[in-house]
């Protein structure tokens, strides 16, 4: 195993920017998916290393289970119990999937974390403007920015990079530059 400071992982959310980085995502030695990004990656022929689910409702449960994936599920849910007997780990979640995935990646030993599809925009009836660019948001998406930022700041010795052109990246770039370290 390489020294812990060199362990690199890609976290994949469900935001639209993930579609722009498929080949880059494919190159990572470890990949952690959140929510429905699991199914999307499998459809692209990429098997994630880990999958995180903080809200295991019927419509969010992966449609295809792969024995090569380690599943981390918030609590014990009957549907997961049925489709993943002895194949998942229950854990206590964060506030959003992004901050939960960041924290879990850290505890698994990853110190270089690249985030794709964590846009914090794209859905919603509200408009949020930052640096002259307009983003479609809702209260949940706006709240996810704070949760992600706070989780990233708590991770000592970790380099977090958010890829894409969503609101989360724009906000973090404005506040911290290109990376939260």
Residue pairs with C-beta under 8 A, 6 or more apart in sequence:
1 7
4 109
4 111
5 111
5 112
5 157
6 111
6 112
7 30
7 109
7 110
7 111
7 112
8 28
8 29
8 30
8 110
8 111
8 112
8 113
8 114
9 28
9 29
9 30
9 31
9 32
9 49
9 105
9 108
9 110
9 112
9 113
9 114
10 25
10 28
10 30
10 31
10 32
10 114
10 115
10 116
11 31
11 32
11 33
11 34
11 98
11 101
11 102
11 105
11 113
11 114
11 115
11 116
11 118
12 18
12 25
12 31
12 32
12 33
12 34
12 37
12 41
12 48
12 116
12 117
13 34
13 35
13 37
13 97
13 98
13 101
13 115
13 116
13 117
13 118
13 119
14 34
14 35
14 36
14 37
14 40
14 117
15 117
15 118
15 119
15 120
15 121
15 122
15 164
15 166
16 117
16 119
16 122
16 166
17 116
17 117
17 119
17 163
17 164
17 165
17 166
17 169
18 25
18 37
18 40
18 116
18 117
18 164
20 164
21 116
21 163
21 164
22 44
24 116
24 163
25 31
25 41
25 46
25 116
26 44
26 46
28 114
30 49
30 50
30 110
31 41
31 46
31 48
31 49
31 50
32 48
32 49
32 50
32 51
32 52
32 101
32 104
32 105
33 41
33 48
33 50
33 51
33 52
34 51
34 52
34 53
34 54
34 97
34 98
34 100
34 101
35 53
35 55
35 60
35 97
36 60
36 62
37 117
38 48
38 51
38 62
38 69
39 62
39 63
39 64
41 47
41 48
42 48
42 62
42 64
42 66
47 66
47 68
47 69
48 69
49 69
49 70
50 69
50 70
50 71
50 72
50 104
50 108
51 62
51 69
51 70
51 71
51 72
52 72
52 97
52 100
52 101
52 104
53 60
53 61
53 71
53 72
53 73
53 74
53 80
53 97
54 74
54 93
54 94
54 96
54 97
54 100
55 74
55 97
56 73
56 74
56 75
56 77
56 79
56 80
58 79
61 79
61 80
61 83
65 71
65 83
65 84
65 87
67 87
70 88
70 89
71 80
71 84
71 87
71 88
71 89
72 88
72 89
72 91
72 104
73 80
73 84
73 88
73 89
73 90
73 91
74 90
74 91
74 92
74 93
74 100
75 90
75 93
76 90
80 88
91 104
93 100
94 100
94 102
94 103
94 147
94 151
95 143
95 147
96 143
96 144
96 147
96 148
98 115
98 118
98 144
98 147
98 148
98 151
99 144
99 147
99 148
99 150
99 151
100 151
102 113
102 115
102 148
102 151
102 152
102 155
102 160
103 151
103 154
103 155
105 113
106 113
106 155
106 158
110 158
111 157
111 158
111 159
112 158
112 159
112 161
113 155
113 158
113 159
113 160
113 161
114 161
114 163
115 160
115 161
115 162
115 163
116 163
116 164
117 164
118 144
118 148
118 162
118 164
118 166
118 168
119 164
119 165
119 166
119 167
119 168
119 169
120 135
120 137
120 141
120 142
120 144
120 145
120 148
120 166
120 167
120 168
120 171
121 128
121 135
121 136
121 137
121 141
121 166
121 167
121 168
122 135
122 136
122 141
122 166
123 136
123 137
123 138
123 141
124 136
124 137
124 138
124 141
125 136
125 138
126 136
126 137
126 138
126 139
127 134
127 135
127 136
127 137
128 134
128 135
128 136
128 137
128 142
128 167
129 135
130 167
130 170
130 171
130 174
131 170
131 174
133 170
135 166
135 167
135 170
137 167
141 167
144 168
145 167
145 168
145 171
148 168
149 171
149 172
149 175
149 180
152 158
152 160
152 180
153 180
158 181
159 179
159 180
159 181
160 179
160 180
160 181
161 178
161 179
162 168
162 169
162 172
163 169
172 180
